[in-house]
Amino acid sequence: MSKQNEVITKTVTQQEYEAYLAANDFSNYTKSDPKEILKIEDLLELRSGILKDESYSVSKVICSCGKTLTFFDFLTTAISENSHSKLFLVHALLGNKYGFQKPRLVTCSACGDQHIAYYTTPNYSCPNGGITHLGTN
C-alpha cells in the first residue's frame, strides 16, 4: 500500500491543526483567488463575502486538457457525485471541527478527467504523504 493510501482520518484540536499548517509548506498547492472564492460562495449559495478571507487550496494538478485543478473543482465533484450536500460542505468549511481526511478523487470541470488531489482549508486538510506523525484517534 502506498504512503498516500495510509492517510488517517483524524479529528484534532485547533492548536494541533494550526501547528500542522504552520509547519508545512503549501507552495506546491493551487490557492483559490478572490474571484474563485466568489464562485465558491455562489456554488454553495452563501452571502457574498462570507468566505472572503479564507484560504482553500488543492495540490497542484494540471489535467491532461491543460486546466489546473482548483478547490472549486473539488467542491463541484463532491456535489455532482452526491458525496456531500451543499449544507454539509458549508458546515465543514465554516464549522469549528478540525481534522484530516483522505485524498479525494477530483473531476476536472473542463474535461471530466479524474485526478487524486490533496487539499487544505482553514480547518480540514488532506496532507500529502500522510499524517501518521500526529498519531491516531
C-alpha positions as CSV (number, residue, x, y, z in Angstrom):
1,M,0.0,0.0,0.0
2,S,1.4,3.4,-0.9
3,K,2.0,6.1,1.7
4,Q,-0.8,8.3,0.3
5,N,-3.3,5.5,0.9
6,E,-2.3,5.3,4.5
7,V,-3.6,8.8,5.4
8,I,-5.5,8.6,8.7
9,T,-8.9,10.2,9.1
10,K,-8.5,12.1,12.4
11,T,-10.0,14.9,14.4
12,V,-7.5,17.1,16.2
13,T,-7.6,20.2,18.4
14,Q,-7.4,23.7,16.9
15,Q,-3.9,24.1,18.3
16,E,-2.7,20.8,16.7
17,Y,-4.2,21.8,13.4
18,E,-2.7,25.3,13.4
19,A,0.7,23.7,14.3
20,Y,0.4,21.4,11.3
21,L,-0.4,24.4,9.0
22,A,2.5,26.4,10.3
23,A,4.9,23.5,10.0
24,N,4.2,22.7,6.3
25,D,4.9,24.3,3.0
26,F,1.9,24.6,0.7
27,S,3.7,26.4,-2.1
28,N,3.0,23.5,-4.4
29,Y,-0.7,23.9,-3.9
30,T,-3.1,26.0,-6.0
31,K,-4.8,28.5,-3.7
32,S,-8.2,29.9,-4.5
33,D,-8.0,33.5,-5.6
34,P,-10.7,36.1,-4.7
35,K,-12.6,35.5,-7.9
36,E,-12.8,31.8,-7.3
37,I,-13.9,32.4,-3.7
38,L,-16.9,34.3,-5.1
39,K,-17.6,31.3,-7.4
40,I,-17.5,29.0,-4.3
41,E,-19.8,31.3,-2.4
42,D,-22.2,31.3,-5.3
43,L,-22.0,27.5,-5.7
44,L,-22.7,27.0,-2.0
45,E,-25.5,29.6,-2.0
46,L,-23.7,31.8,0.6
47,R,-23.8,35.5,1.1
48,S,-21.1,37.2,-1.0
49,G,-18.0,37.9,1.2
50,I,-18.6,35.3,3.9
51,L,-15.5,33.3,2.7
52,K,-13.5,36.4,1.7
53,D,-10.5,36.0,4.0
54,E,-10.4,32.2,4.0
55,S,-7.8,30.0,2.3
56,Y,-8.7,27.0,0.2
57,S,-6.1,25.1,-1.7
58,V,-5.6,21.8,-3.6
59,S,-2.4,20.1,-4.6
60,K,-1.1,21.4,-7.9
61,V,-2.6,19.1,-10.5
62,I,-2.6,20.0,-14.2
63,C,-5.1,18.0,-16.1
64,S,-4.3,16.5,-19.5
65,C,-6.5,19.2,-21.0
66,G,-4.2,21.8,-19.5
67,K,-6.6,23.1,-16.8
68,T,-5.1,23.5,-13.3
69,L,-7.5,21.9,-10.8
70,T,-8.8,24.2,-8.0
71,F,-10.8,23.9,-4.9
72,F,-13.8,24.8,-7.0
73,D,-13.3,21.5,-8.9
74,F,-13.0,19.8,-5.5
75,L,-16.4,21.1,-4.4
76,T,-18.2,20.6,-7.7
77,T,-17.0,17.0,-7.7
78,A,-18.4,16.4,-4.2
79,I,-21.7,17.9,-5.1
80,S,-22.1,16.3,-8.5
81,E,-21.2,12.8,-7.2
82,N,-23.6,13.3,-4.2
83,S,-20.7,12.7,-1.9
84,H,-21.7,15.7,0.2
85,S,-24.6,18.1,0.2
86,K,-24.1,21.9,-0.1
87,L,-25.2,22.2,3.5
88,F,-22.6,19.7,4.7
89,L,-19.9,21.5,2.7
90,V,-20.9,24.8,4.2
91,H,-20.8,23.3,7.7
92,A,-17.4,21.7,7.1
93,L,-15.9,24.9,5.7
94,L,-17.3,27.2,8.4
95,G,-17.5,24.8,11.3
96,N,-15.3,24.6,14.3
97,K,-14.1,21.0,13.9
98,Y,-10.5,20.4,12.9
99,G,-9.1,17.4,11.3
100,F,-7.5,15.4,8.5
101,Q,-9.1,13.3,5.7
102,K,-8.1,11.0,2.9
103,P,-7.2,12.2,-0.6
104,R,-10.1,12.8,-2.9
105,L,-10.8,11.9,-6.5
106,V,-11.5,15.3,-8.2
107,T,-13.1,15.7,-11.6
108,C,-11.7,18.4,-13.9
109,S,-14.5,20.8,-14.6
110,A,-13.2,21.4,-18.1
111,C,-12.9,17.8,-19.5
112,G,-14.2,15.3,-16.9
113,D,-10.8,13.5,-16.3
114,Q,-10.3,12.5,-12.7
115,H,-7.3,13.0,-10.5
116,I,-6.3,12.3,-6.9
117,A,-6.0,15.6,-5.0
118,Y,-4.8,16.7,-1.6
119,Y,-6.4,19.8,-0.1
120,T,-6.2,22.2,2.8
121,T,-8.8,24.5,4.3
122,P,-8.8,26.6,7.4
123,N,-10.0,23.6,9.4
124,Y,-9.6,20.4,7.3
125,S,-6.8,19.1,5.2
126,C,-5.6,16.0,3.4
127,P,-1.9,16.0,3.9
128,N,0.3,14.8,1.1
129,G,2.3,11.9,2.5
130,G,0.1,11.1,5.4
131,I,-0.4,12.4,8.9
132,T,1.0,9.5,11.0
133,H,3.2,12.0,12.9
134,L,0.0,13.2,14.6
135,G,-0.8,9.7,16.0
136,T,-4.3,8.1,15.8
137,N,-7.7,8.7,17.4
